[in-house]
Amino acid sequence: DGDREGASGMDRTAADQRARDALAALAQTTSAWQQTHAGATLTAMEDALDSAWVSTRAEVLQAWVDAQPSARVAGLSVEERPRCPVCDVALVAEGRRARTLTLAGEQSLRLEREYARCPNCGQRLFPPG
């Protein structure tokens, strides 16, 4: 389903538009750079493109991550909940947590997901979604 909401509440259509906008901004930025640096060396062109691409790449990845469907545990019946891979007991919700990863070029990517715990063995994990 193309409009299914992801972890952040963003649907895939909105994420696709956000990615297209980031790529269009990259094209505009690099075009403007080329116009103002007509005699640039290959190394300078490569550095400018790499610099612009790093932030665009992070924006596109964030849009894609935000649109990914998120696994749920809270609100599911015991029968519907994911099970512990160790002892096969229904997991219990531990709430949503966010973490920030550092991508190439020191760009940040924020991941938010629901975590769960096995009430039997205590193993903590995030169910796939």
C-alpha positions in Angstrom: 0.0 0.0 0.0 1.7 3.2 -1.2 0.1 5.5 1.4 0.7 3.3 4.5 1.9 5.4 7.4 5.3 4.9 8.7 6.9 5.2 12.2 6.7 9.0 12.2 3.2 9.2 10.8 4.5 10.0 7.3 3.0 8.2 4.5 5.1 6.9 1.6 3.6 9.5 -0.8 4.8 12.3 1.4 8.2 10.6 1.9 8.6 10.3 -1.9 7.8 13.9 -2.3 10.3 14.9 0.4 13.0 12.8 -1.3 12.2 14.4 -4.7 12.4 17.8 -3.1 15.8 17.1 -1.6 17.1 15.8 -4.9 15.7 18.8 -6.8 17.5 21.1 -4.3 20.7 19.2 -4.9 20.4 19.8 -8.6 19.8 23.5 -8.1 22.7 23.8 -5.6 25.1 22.0 -7.9 24.0 24.0 -10.9 24.4 27.3 -9.1 27.9 26.1 -8.0 28.9 25.3 -11.5 27.8 28.7 -12.8 29.9 30.5 -10.2 32.9 28.2 -10.5 33.4 27.9 -14.3 37.2 27.3 -14.1 37.1 24.9 -11.2 39.4 21.9 -11.2 38.0 18.4 -11.2 39.0 18.0 -7.5 37.1 21.1 -6.6 34.0 19.9 -8.6 34.2 16.6 -6.9 34.5 18.1 -3.4 31.5 20.4 -4.1 29.4 17.6 -5.3 30.4 15.3 -2.4 29.6 18.1 0.1 26.2 18.7 -1.4 25.4 15.0 -1.8 26.2 14.1 1.8 23.4 16.3 3.2 20.9 15.3 0.4 21.6 11.6 1.0 20.8 12.1 4.7 17.6 13.9 3.9 16.5 11.2 1.5 17.4 8.4 3.9 15.4 10.2 6.7 12.4 10.5 4.5 12.6 6.7 3.7 13.1 5.8 7.3 10.2 8.0 8.5 7.9 6.2 6.0 8.8 2.7 7.0 5.9 1.0 8.8 6.6 0.6 12.5 6.1 -2.7 14.3 3.6 -2.4 17.2 3.4 -4.4 20.4 1.3 -2.0 22.6 -2.4 -2.6 22.1 -2.1 -6.0 20.6 -3.7 -9.0 22.2 -1.3 -11.7 23.6 -2.0 -13.9 20.6 -1.1 -11.1 18.2 2.1 -10.0 19.8 5.5 -11.0 18.4 7.1 -13.8 20.4 10.5 -14.0 22.1 13.0 -15.8 19.8 14.6 -17.4 22.9 11.6 -18.8 24.9 8.6 -18.3 22.6 6.6 -16.1 25.0 4.6 -13.1 23.9 6.5 -9.9 24.2 5.3 -6.9 26.3 5.7 -3.3 25.1 8.4 -1.1 26.6 7.5 2.0 24.7 9.0 3.9 21.8 12.6 5.0 21.8 14.6 7.2 19.5 18.3 6.9 18.6 20.5 8.9 16.3 22.9 7.3 14.0 25.8 9.2 12.4 26.1 8.7 8.6 28.9 9.4 6.2 29.9 13.1 6.3 28.8 13.4 9.9 25.1 13.6 9.0 22.5 12.4 11.4 19.7 9.9 10.9 17.0 9.6 13.6 15.4 6.2 14.1 12.3 5.8 16.3 10.9 2.4 17.1 8.9 0.5 19.6 10.8 -1.8 21.9 9.6 -4.9 23.6 10.7 -7.2 26.4 10.2 -10.9 27.1 8.5 -11.2 30.5 10.1 -14.6 30.9 13.8 -14.2 30.1 14.0 -10.4 30.1 15.5 -10.1 26.6 14.8 -6.7 25.1 14.4 -6.1 21.4 12.5 -4.2 18.8 10.2 -6.4 16.7 10.6 -6.3 13.0 8.0 -4.2 11.2 
